[in-house]
Amino acid sequence: MADLPKYSYSYKALNSLVGKAIHRYGMIEAGDRIAVGVSGGQDSLMLLWSLGERRKRVPVEYDLFPIYVDPGFDGGFGEALASTCREFGFPLTVDRTDHGIVAHSASNRENPCFLCSRLRRKRLFEIADRLGCTKLALGHNKDDVIETFFLNVCYAGEISTMVPRQELFDGRFTVIRPLAMVDEKAIRRLAGTLAFPLFNNPCPSAGTTKRSEIKAMLERLYRSNRKIKGNIYRAMSHVKMEYLLK
Ligand SMILES: Nc1ncnc2c1ncn2[C@@H]1O[C@H](COP(=O)(O)OP(=O)(O)OP(=O)(O)O)[C@@H](O)[C@H]1O
């Protein structure tokens, strides 16, 4: 991995948005044991790396436990991902499953992505619990939050999105999304500067989802006016209930 100039602008900008999200939503407290879902994608690698860097610099002590739920396709990259996490200073828990295969088999009548992510989420909670963690950090970024909003409007007929901090199971577990305020492009740029490895996603459904269609639509919209993205993001916390339908 490449060394980062200590006061790199792109690192400072990302760290500042991560700090803002952590403070605004009260994501991390002293003594937290935080499981980190690592998929091999650039977002979750950035999540692990940036929380690791932050940990060295802030007075709040917390521990990070990266977990990879391997969906079981041929050409998996569990070992290589474990070696990257080791470079970041953390041992990776790899859980080899057949979720991807089952989700794409004829026996599954659900959408493969839906089933796969439900099974994965369950495993992540189980492993996090086994590791004594009460928080699970996921690598969703600002673009994911916006896309989910549009996916929920268009395909679920509701106004909602994924929230930066969410308590589950009567508050016994908390999901946090420290990259929720960071643009995907900023993550890609910094990941490039740091020369993060690229892991090829062997899933046959990768890049063919409804999310990719919404992403393409939003990209067109963003190109037409540079204020649109910020406005959409702001709109999600600026809701005029009296101007919605009853
Ligand atoms: N196989 C997995 N094992 C562990 N965590 C995962 C896995 N897949 C996804 N996650 C977690 O869920 C988050 C969202 O998943 P999603 O599939 O949208 O991400 P991705 O595009 O595959 O990868 P990334 O967000 O890491 O770039 C990831 O950022 C990561 O924290």
The ligand as an SDF file (V2000), in Angstrom:
LIG
                    3D

 31 33  0  0  0  0  0  0  0  0999 V2000
  -19.5020  -10.1440    1.8060 N   0  0  0  0  0  0  0  0  0  0  0  0
  -19.4930   -9.2190    2.7440 C   0  0  0  0  0  0  0  0  0  0  0  0
  -18.8960   -9.4450    3.9280 N   0  0  0  0  0  0  0  0  0  0  0  0
  -18.9020   -8.4930    4.8910 C   0  0  0  0  0  0  0  0  0  0  0  0
  -19.4680   -7.2940    4.7550 N   0  0  0  0  0  0  0  0  0  0  0  0
  -20.0650   -7.0150    3.6000 C   0  0  0  0  0  0  0  0  0  0  0  0
  -20.1100   -7.9460    2.5240 C   0  0  0  0  0  0  0  0  0  0  0  0
  -20.7750   -7.3920    1.4990 N   0  0  0  0  0  0  0  0  0  0  0  0
  -21.1380   -6.1760    1.9010 C   0  0  0  0  0  0  0  0  0  0  0  0
  -20.7140   -5.9340    3.1530 N   0  0  0  0  0  0  0  0  0  0  0  0
  -20.9120   -4.7020    3.9460 C   0  0  0  0  0  0  0  0  0  0  0  0
  -22.1100   -4.0770    3.5200 O   0  0  0  0  0  0  0  0  0  0  0  0
  -21.8020   -2.8030    2.9290 C   0  0  0  0  0  0  0  0  0  0  0  0
  -22.6950   -2.5380    1.7660 C   0  0  0  0  0  0  0  0  0  0  0  0
  -22.6480   -3.6020    0.8720 O   0  0  0  0  0  0  0  0  0  0  0  0
  -22.6730   -3.3780   -0.6910 P   0  0  0  0  0  0  0  0  0  0  0  0
  -22.9110   -4.7000   -1.3140 O   0  0  0  0  0  0  0  0  0  0  0  0
  -23.5840   -2.2530   -1.0050 O   0  0  0  0  0  0  0  0  0  0  0  0
  -21.1990   -2.8920   -0.8820 O   0  0  0  0  0  0  0  0  0  0  0  0
  -20.1830   -3.2040   -2.0670 P   0  0  0  0  0  0  0  0  0  0  0  0
  -20.4540   -2.2420   -3.1480 O   0  0  0  0  0  0  0  0  0  0  0  0
  -20.1620   -4.6610   -2.3970 O   0  0  0  0  0  0  0  0  0  0  0  0
  -18.7570   -2.9710   -1.4200 O   0  0  0  0  0  0  0  0  0  0  0  0
  -18.1530   -1.7350   -0.7230 P   0  0  0  0  0  0  0  0  0  0  0  0
  -19.3020   -0.9650   -0.1060 O   0  0  0  0  0  0  0  0  0  0  0  0
  -17.2490   -2.3110    0.2820 O   0  0  0  0  0  0  0  0  0  0  0  0
  -17.4410   -0.9560   -1.7930 O   0  0  0  0  0  0  0  0  0  0  0  0
  -20.3260   -2.8920    2.5700 C   0  0  0  0  0  0  0  0  0  0  0  0
  -19.7350   -1.6040    2.4990 O   0  0  0  0  0  0  0  0  0  0  0  0
  -19.7840   -3.7050    3.6890 C   0  0  0  0  0  0  0  0  0  0  0  0
  -19.6040   -2.9250    4.8640 O   0  0  0  0  0  0  0  0  0  0  0  0
  1  2  1  0
  2  3  1  0
  2  7  2  0
  3  4  2  0
  4  5  1  0
  5  6  2  0
  6  7  1  0
  6 10  1  0
  7  8  1  0
  8  9  2  0
  9 10  1  0
 10 11  1  0
 11 12  1  0
 11 30  1  0
 12 13  1  0
 13 14  1  0
 13 28  1  0
 14 15  1  0
 15 16  1  0
 16 17  2  0
 16 18  1  0
 16 19  1  0
 19 20  1  0
 20 21  2  0
 20 22  1  0
 20 23  1  0
 23 24  1  0
 24 25  2  0
 24 26  1  0
 24 27  1  0
 28 29  1  0
 28 30  1  0
 30 31  1  0
M  END
$$$$
